[in-house]
Amino acid sequence: TTTTTTTTTSTTNDQFWEEFEWTTNEKSKVIQLLLKHETKCNIIDNAITPQRGRYIIDKYDRDAQTHWNKFYSSHETKFFKDRHYLHKAFPNEFGVIYGDNNNNNNNNDIKSGGINAGVVAGGEVSCNEVGDDNDSEMNSGGSTSENENDDNGHDEDFIITEIGCGVGNTVLPLLELNPHFSLSNGDNDATETKLKSLRKKKKKRLVIWGLDFSPVAVELMKQDERFINASTKANCRARAQVWDITSTHPKDIISTNTMTVTSSLTTSSTITSPAKEISNENNIQQQYVESHCLESSSNISLLLFVLSAISPDKMPRAAKNVAASLKPGGILLLRDYGRYDEAQIKLATCRNKCLSDNFYVKHDGTRCYYFTTEDIECLFGRKRKKKEVDGVLSGNCTGNCVQVDEDVEEEGAGLEVLELKYVQRVYKNHADDATRRRVWVQARFRKPYNSSDS
């Protein structure tokens, strides 16, 4: 019998879920089931020759973008639902951002949003780090009074980057929020004054990057009215690019925005280097090209159910490129498929689905890897040696770590682990009494303040 906990439950329409923990007997049965179907499932074992099997596997990798383009061309924006749960899954980072945009929020909501945790995204210093001994509260943006801004009267950009954004199911809901937020700390005025004396705080303006491997997905997102409204204004706060994280460093991802500013002949513009100037009686219209580089720019980077679609041998480079998108002190938030998720069990018991250990191809040609928390720590954590010995990785990793094709020494992305856990839920459908057991890995990492990207 599954061991369940009822401290966290949820009911949505006919769906009900509760958290669970594997029993030793249950996990053993799942492993035995996968071993029973291992030969039937393995592509190489069922191919005419091992070389033919390897060719098939390599072709899935070469055609990965084609399969995703076909997926989005077929489903367009109808397959995935918009994500509105970030403040629940990652309250330390999104609690205040969502709370400031929620008319029903109260002080308890703000506190539950993780301001007390001292986790500050993107180059800001936490309360503990400035010597306040937890007697103050700070949000992930580190901002205070709504009246504080930069010397030009502009709010400081707080950049959220979604890597693997698809058609915008996370990006677009974020663009619906009030773009401005600041510290909500009305009951702690004394500490507020103390922090102000330490450094100047600024109100934040949300800027959202949406990046994906599929050009079709990116174009579909850019056609949404929410994206258009946020990207065509003079002060652009929505950006989108195609990005293959397995091969391209974020220094090569640059978003440009052309904007037109109309000013009086007697007024000097604060923007320099116009691309074009058009005079019209008493007004001057000037067009400016604004460029933004992704490297070291992001306060928060999101990697939600993305890494699993990549070949395991390409994951280390992908992890480093993702980490390079963060500012020093920036936060990476990850959620992906976990080992022995029900979807893995279904694939592992079908014929010709297994590409390599825990890595499968779906019916539409897209692929999925099922992680352990050790896998994620090896990829994104501090430097660690990883060598393949007898088919598994050794060193600081366990036998469950992501395998590579040949003996190598690989360093992780060098991020600090803030949180690393499994999310395990049993979903029950009261309409047909069906149950589904879902397993995900969830992690929060911080880029060191003294980090220098390689």
C-alpha positions as CSV (number, residue, x, y, z in Angstrom):
1,T,0.0,0.0,0.0
2,T,1.2,3.5,-0.8
3,T,2.2,5.6,2.1
4,T,0.4,8.9,1.8
5,T,0.4,12.2,3.6
6,T,-2.7,14.3,3.9
7,T,-1.1,17.5,5.1
8,T,-1.2,18.9,1.5
9,T,-4.2,18.2,-0.7
10,S,-6.0,19.9,-3.5
11,T,-9.4,19.5,-5.2
12,T,-10.0,20.9,-8.7
13,N,-13.3,20.1,-10.3
14,D,-13.3,16.2,-10.4
15,Q,-9.6,16.0,-9.6
16,F,-8.2,15.3,-6.2
17,W,-4.6,14.8,-5.2
18,E,-2.5,14.1,-2.2
19,E,1.2,13.7,-1.6
20,F,2.7,10.3,-1.2
21,E,6.0,8.6,-0.3
22,W,7.2,5.4,-1.9
23,T,7.4,2.3,0.2
24,T,10.4,0.1,-0.3
25,N,8.2,-2.7,-1.6
26,E,6.4,-0.4,-4.1
27,K,9.6,1.0,-5.5
28,S,11.1,-2.5,-5.8
29,K,8.0,-3.6,-7.8
30,V,8.3,-0.6,-10.2
31,I,12.0,-1.4,-10.8
32,Q,11.2,-5.0,-11.5
33,L,8.5,-4.0,-13.9
34,L,10.9,-1.8,-15.9
35,L,13.6,-4.6,-15.9
36,K,11.0,-7.1,-17.2
37,H,10.3,-4.9,-20.2
38,E,13.8,-3.6,-20.7
39,T,14.7,-5.7,-23.8
40,K,11.3,-5.1,-25.5
41,C,11.6,-1.3,-24.9
42,N,15.2,-0.8,-26.0
43,I,15.6,0.5,-29.5
44,I,19.1,-0.9,-30.0
45,D,18.1,-4.4,-28.8
46,N,15.2,-4.6,-31.2
47,A,17.0,-3.1,-34.3
48,I,18.3,-5.4,-37.1
49,T,21.8,-4.4,-36.0
50,P,23.1,-2.3,-33.2
51,Q,24.4,0.2,-35.8
52,R,20.9,0.6,-37.2
53,G,19.6,1.1,-33.7
54,R,22.2,3.8,-33.0
55,Y,21.3,5.5,-36.3
56,I,17.6,5.7,-35.3
57,I,18.5,7.2,-31.9
58,D,20.9,9.7,-33.5
59,K,18.2,10.7,-36.0
60,Y,15.7,11.5,-33.2
61,D,18.4,13.9,-31.8
62,R,19.1,15.5,-35.2
63,D,15.4,16.0,-35.9
64,A,14.5,17.2,-32.4
65,Q,13.6,20.8,-33.6
66,T,11.6,19.4,-36.5
67,H,9.5,17.2,-34.1
68,W,8.8,20.2,-31.8
69,N,7.9,22.4,-34.7
70,K,5.4,19.8,-35.9
71,F,4.0,19.5,-32.4
72,Y,3.3,23.2,-32.1
73,S,2.1,23.5,-35.7
74,S,-0.4,20.7,-34.9
75,H,-1.5,21.8,-31.4
76,E,-0.8,25.5,-31.7
77,T,-1.8,27.2,-28.4
78,K,-4.4,24.5,-27.3
79,F,-2.3,21.8,-25.8
80,F,-0.9,23.3,-22.5
81,K,-2.8,25.3,-20.0
82,D,-1.5,28.7,-18.7
83,R,0.5,28.4,-15.5
84,H,-0.8,30.5,-12.6
85,Y,0.8,28.5,-9.8
86,L,4.3,30.0,-9.6
87,H,3.6,31.9,-6.3
88,K,2.5,28.5,-4.8
89,A,5.4,26.4,-6.2
90,F,8.0,29.0,-5.6
91,P,6.7,31.4,-2.9
92,N,10.2,32.8,-2.1
93,E,10.5,34.3,-5.5
94,F,7.0,34.9,-6.7
95,G,5.0,35.4,-3.5
96,V,5.4,39.2,-3.5
97,I,5.2,39.5,-7.3
98,Y,1.8,37.8,-7.3
99,G,0.8,39.3,-4.0
100,D,1.2,42.9,-5.1
101,N,-1.0,42.0,-8.0
102,N,-3.7,40.3,-5.9
103,N,-6.4,42.6,-4.6
104,N,-7.2,40.1,-1.9
105,N,-3.7,39.8,-0.5
106,N,-2.9,40.6,3.0
107,N,0.2,40.8,5.2
108,N,0.1,37.0,5.9
109,D,0.1,36.3,2.1
110,I,3.2,38.5,1.7
111,K,5.0,36.8,4.6
112,S,4.1,33.4,3.2
113,G,5.7,34.6,-0.1
114,G,9.1,34.0,1.4
115,I,10.3,37.5,2.1
116,N,11.5,36.3,5.5
117,A,13.7,33.7,3.8
118,G,16.4,36.1,2.9
119,V,16.6,34.8,-0.7
120,V,17.2,37.7,-2.9
121,A,17.3,37.3,-6.7
122,G,19.9,39.0,-8.9
123,G,22.6,40.9,-7.2
124,E,20.6,42.2,-4.2
125,V,21.9,41.7,-0.7
126,S,19.7,39.8,1.8
127,C,18.7,41.2,5.2
128,N,21.1,38.7,6.9
129,E,23.9,39.8,4.6
130,V,23.6,43.4,5.7
131,G,23.5,42.4,9.4
132,D,19.8,42.7,10.3
133,D,19.5,39.3,11.9
134,N,16.1,38.5,10.4
135,D,14.4,41.5,11.9
136,S,13.4,42.8,8.5
137,E,11.7,41.5,5.4
138,M,12.7,41.8,1.8
139,N,11.2,40.5,-1.4
140,S,13.0,38.8,-4.3
141,G,13.4,42.1,-6.0
142,G,14.9,43.9,-3.0
143,S,12.8,47.0,-3.6
144,T,11.2,49.4,-1.1
145,S,9.3,52.6,-1.6
146,E,7.2,53.0,-4.7
147,N,8.6,56.5,-5.1
148,E,12.2,55.4,-5.5
149,N,13.5,55.0,-9.0
150,D,16.6,55.7,-11.0
151,D,18.0,59.1,-11.8
152,N,15.9,59.3,-15.0
153,G,12.7,58.5,-13.2
154,H,12.5,55.0,-14.6
155,D,11.9,51.9,-12.5
156,E,14.7,49.4,-12.3
157,D,14.1,46.3,-14.6
158,F,13.5,43.0,-12.8
159,I,14.1,40.4,-15.5
160,I,12.4,37.0,-15.5
161,T,13.5,34.6,-18.2
162,E,11.6,31.5,-19.2
163,I,13.8,29.1,-21.0
164,G,11.7,26.7,-23.0
165,C,8.7,29.0,-23.0
166,G,6.7,27.1,-25.7
167,V,3.8,29.2,-26.8
168,G,3.9,31.4,-23.7
169,N,1.9,29.5,-21.1
170,T,4.1,31.1,-18.3
171,V,5.3,34.2,-20.1
172,L,1.8,35.5,-21.0
173,P,0.2,35.2,-17.6
174,L,3.2,37.1,-16.1
175,L,2.6,39.8,-18.6
176,E,-0.9,40.1,-17.3
177,L,0.3,41.1,-13.9
178,N,0.9,44.7,-12.8
179,P,4.4,45.4,-14.2
180,H,5.5,47.4,-11.2
181,F,6.1,46.0,-7.7
182,S,8.0,46.9,-4.6
183,L,8.4,45.9,-1.0
184,S,5.2,45.6,0.9
185,N,6.3,46.1,4.5
186,G,3.9,48.4,6.2
187,D,4.3,47.0,9.7
188,N,8.1,47.3,9.8
189,D,8.8,51.0,9.3
190,A,11.8,51.1,11.7
191,T,13.6,48.4,9.7
192,E,12.6,50.0,6.5
193,T,14.4,53.2,7.5
194,K,17.4,51.2,8.6
195,L,17.6,49.5,5.2
196,K,17.3,52.8,3.4
197,S,20.3,54.1,5.3
198,L,22.3,51.1,4.0
199,R,21.5,51.5,0.4
200,K,19.1,53.1,-2.0
201,K,16.2,50.8,-3.1
202,K,14.3,51.0,-6.3
203,K,10.8,50.1,-7.4
204,K,10.9,47.2,-9.9
205,R,9.5,46.9,-13.4
206,L,8.8,43.3,-14.6
207,V,10.6,42.5,-17.9
208,I,9.9,39.0,-19.3
209,W,12.1,37.0,-21.7
210,G,10.5,34.1,-23.6
211,L,13.0,31.7,-25.2
212,D,12.4,28.4,-26.9
213,F,14.0,25.8,-29.2
214,S,11.1,25.9,-31.6
215,P,10.7,28.9,-34.0
216,V,7.1,27.9,-34.5
217,A,6.3,28.2,-30.7
218,V,8.1,31.5,-30.4
219,E,6.1,33.0,-33.4
220,L,2.8,31.7,-31.9
221,M,3.6,33.4,-28.6
222,K,4.5,36.7,-30.3
223,Q,1.1,36.7,-32.0
224,D,-0.7,36.8,-28.7
225,E,-2.3,40.2,-27.9
226,R,-0.7,40.2,-24.4
227,F,2.8,39.8,-25.9
228,I,2.1,42.4,-28.6
229,N,0.9,45.0,-26.1
230,A,4.0,44.5,-23.9
231,S,6.5,44.4,-26.7
232,T,5.4,47.3,-29.0
233,K,5.4,50.1,-26.4
234,A,8.3,52.5,-26.3
235,N,9.6,50.9,-23.1
236,C,9.6,47.3,-24.2
237,R,9.2,44.7,-21.4
238,A,8.5,41.6,-23.4
239,R,11.3,39.9,-25.4
240,A,11.4,36.7,-27.4
241,Q,14.1,34.7,-29.2
242,V,14.8,31.2,-30.5
243,W,17.5,29.6,-28.3
244,D,19.1,26.2,-28.4
245,I,20.6,25.9,-24.9
246,T,22.7,22.9,-25.9
247,S,24.8,24.9,-28.4
248,T,24.5,28.6,-28.0
249,H,25.8,30.8,-25.1
250,P,23.5,33.5,-23.8
251,K,26.0,36.1,-24.8
252,D,24.9,35.5,-28.4
253,I,21.2,35.9,-27.6
254,I,20.3,39.6,-28.2
255,S,16.9,41.2,-28.4
256,T,16.4,44.4,-30.3
257,N,13.5,46.8,-30.1
258,T,13.0,49.8,-32.4
259,M,11.1,52.6,-30.7
260,T,9.9,56.1,-31.9
261,V,10.2,59.1,-29.5
262,T,8.5,62.4,-30.3
263,S,10.0,65.4,-28.7
264,S,9.8,69.2,-28.9
265,L,12.6,71.1,-30.7
266,T,13.3,72.8,-27.5
267,T,13.5,69.6,-25.4
268,S,16.7,67.5,-25.4
269,S,16.2,63.8,-25.5
270,T,17.7,61.6,-22.8
271,I,18.3,58.8,-25.4
272,T,21.4,59.0,-27.5
273,S,22.4,57.6,-30.9
274,P,19.1,57.8,-32.8
275,A,18.9,55.4,-35.8
276,K,16.7,57.9,-37.7
277,E,15.4,61.4,-37.2
278,I,12.3,62.9,-38.8
279,S,11.5,66.6,-38.4
280,N,7.9,67.8,-38.5
281,E,7.3,71.5,-37.8
282,N,7.8,71.9,-34.0
283,N,8.3,68.2,-33.2
284,I,11.1,65.8,-33.9
285,Q,10.4,62.1,-34.3
286,Q,13.4,59.9,-33.5
287,Q,13.7,56.2,-33.9
288,Y,16.0,54.3,-31.6
289,V,17.2,50.7,-31.6
290,E,17.4,49.3,-28.1
291,S,19.5,46.1,-27.7
292,H,19.5,43.7,-24.7
293,C,21.9,40.8,-24.2
294,L,20.7,37.8,-22.3
295,E,24.0,37.0,-20.6
296,S,24.1,37.7,-16.9
297,S,20.9,39.7,-17.2
298,S,18.2,37.5,-15.4
299,N,17.1,38.0,-11.8
300,I,15.0,34.8,-12.1
301,S,15.4,32.1,-14.8
302,L,12.7,29.4,-15.2
303,L,13.3,26.0,-16.5
304,L,10.0,24.1,-16.3
305,F,9.8,20.7,-18.0
306,V,12.5,21.6,-20.5
307,L,15.7,19.8,-19.7
308,S,14.1,16.4,-19.9
309,A,13.6,16.9,-23.7
310,I,17.3,17.1,-24.3
311,S,19.8,14.2,-24.9
312,P,21.6,13.4,-21.6
313,D,25.0,13.9,-23.1
314,K,24.1,17.5,-24.0
315,M,22.7,18.4,-20.6
316,P,25.9,19.5,-18.9
317,R,26.5,22.2,-21.6
318,A,22.8,23.2,-21.5
319,A,23.0,23.6,-17.7
320,K,26.0,25.9,-18.0
321,N,24.4,28.0,-20.6
322,V,21.2,28.3,-18.5
323,A,23.3,29.4,-15.5
324,A,25.1,32.0,-17.6
325,S,21.8,33.8,-18.2
326,L,21.7,34.7,-14.5
327,K,23.0,37.8,-12.8
328,P,25.3,37.2,-9.8
329,G,22.8,36.3,-7.0
330,G,20.1,35.4,-9.6
331,I,17.8,32.4,-9.0
332,L,17.2,29.4,-11.2
333,L,13.9,27.7,-10.6
334,L,13.5,24.2,-12.1
335,R,10.7,21.6,-12.2
336,D,10.9,18.5,-14.4
337,Y,9.9,14.9,-14.6
338,G,11.1,12.6,-11.8
339,R,12.2,9.0,-11.8
340,Y,9.3,6.4,-11.8
341,D,6.7,9.0,-12.8
342,E,3.7,7.2,-14.2
343,A,4.5,8.5,-17.7
344,Q,7.9,6.8,-17.5
345,I,6.3,3.5,-16.5
346,K,4.0,3.6,-19.4
347,L,6.8,4.3,-21.9
348,A,9.1,1.8,-20.3
349,T,6.6,-1.0,-20.9
350,C,6.1,-0.2,-24.6
351,R,8.1,-1.6,-27.5
352,N,11.0,0.5,-29.0
353,K,10.7,3.6,-26.8
354,C,13.9,3.5,-24.8
355,L,16.7,5.6,-26.2
356,S,19.1,5.2,-23.2
357,D,18.7,4.6,-19.5
358,N,15.6,6.6,-18.3
359,F,15.4,8.4,-21.7
360,Y,12.5,7.7,-24.0
361,V,10.9,8.8,-27.3
362,K,7.1,9.6,-27.4
363,H,4.7,8.8,-30.2
364,D,5.2,12.3,-31.7
365,G,9.0,12.0,-31.8
366,T,9.6,14.3,-28.9
367,R,11.7,12.8,-26.0
368,C,11.7,12.7,-22.3
369,Y,14.2,12.0,-19.5
370,Y,13.2,11.1,-16.0
371,F,15.5,12.6,-13.3
372,T,16.6,11.9,-9.8
373,T,17.5,14.8,-7.5
374,E,21.1,13.6,-7.8
375,D,21.0,14.1,-11.5
376,I,19.9,17.7,-11.1
377,E,22.5,18.5,-8.4
378,C,25.3,17.0,-10.6
379,L,24.2,19.2,-13.5
380,F,23.6,22.5,-11.8
381,G,25.5,22.3,-8.5
382,R,29.0,23.1,-7.4
383,K,32.0,21.6,-9.3
384,R,32.1,17.8,-9.1
385,K,33.9,15.2,-11.1
386,K,31.8,12.7,-13.0
387,K,33.2,9.7,-14.8
388,E,31.4,6.8,-16.5
389,V,32.6,3.5,-15.0
390,D,30.8,0.3,-16.1
391,G,27.9,2.3,-17.5
392,V,27.3,4.5,-14.5
393,L,28.7,7.7,-13.2
394,S,31.1,7.7,-10.2
395,G,32.8,10.4,-8.2
396,N,30.5,12.6,-6.2
397,C,27.4,11.2,-8.0
398,T,25.5,8.0,-7.4
399,G,24.7,5.4,-10.0
400,N,21.4,7.3,-10.7
401,C,23.2,10.3,-12.3
402,V,22.9,11.2,-16.0
403,Q,25.1,9.0,-18.1
404,V,27.5,10.2,-20.8
405,D,28.7,8.4,-23.9
406,E,32.4,8.2,-23.0
407,D,34.8,8.7,-20.1
408,V,34.9,12.4,-19.3
409,E,35.4,14.8,-16.4
410,E,32.5,17.2,-16.2
411,E,32.0,20.1,-13.9
412,G,28.5,21.2,-12.8
413,A,27.2,24.7,-13.5
414,G,28.5,25.9,-10.1
415,L,25.3,27.1,-8.6
416,E,24.4,27.1,-4.9
417,V,21.6,24.7,-4.0
418,L,18.7,26.4,-2.1
419,E,16.1,23.7,-2.5
420,L,16.1,20.2,-4.1
421,K,13.3,17.8,-3.6
422,Y,10.8,15.4,-5.2
423,V,7.1,16.5,-5.7
424,Q,5.1,13.2,-5.5
425,R,1.4,13.2,-5.9
426,V,-1.4,10.8,-6.4
427,Y,-4.2,12.2,-8.6
428,K,-7.6,10.8,-8.3
429,N,-10.5,11.4,-10.7
430,H,-13.8,11.0,-8.9
431,A,-15.7,10.7,-12.2
432,D,-14.1,7.4,-13.2
433,D,-12.2,6.5,-10.0
434,A,-8.9,6.5,-11.9
435,T,-5.6,7.3,-10.2
436,R,-2.3,8.7,-11.6
437,R,0.9,8.8,-9.7
438,R,3.1,11.8,-10.7
439,V,6.7,12.3,-9.7
440,W,8.6,15.6,-10.4
441,V,11.9,17.0,-9.3
442,Q,11.9,20.6,-8.1
443,A,14.9,22.8,-7.4
444,R,16.0,26.3,-6.6
445,F,19.6,27.4,-7.3
446,R,21.4,30.7,-6.8
447,K,24.3,32.0,-8.8
448,P,27.2,32.9,-6.5
449,Y,27.7,36.7,-6.1
450,N,31.4,36.3,-7.0
451,S,30.6,34.2,-10.1
452,S,32.4,34.6,-13.3
453,D,30.9,32.6,-16.3
454,S,33.2,30.5,-18.3
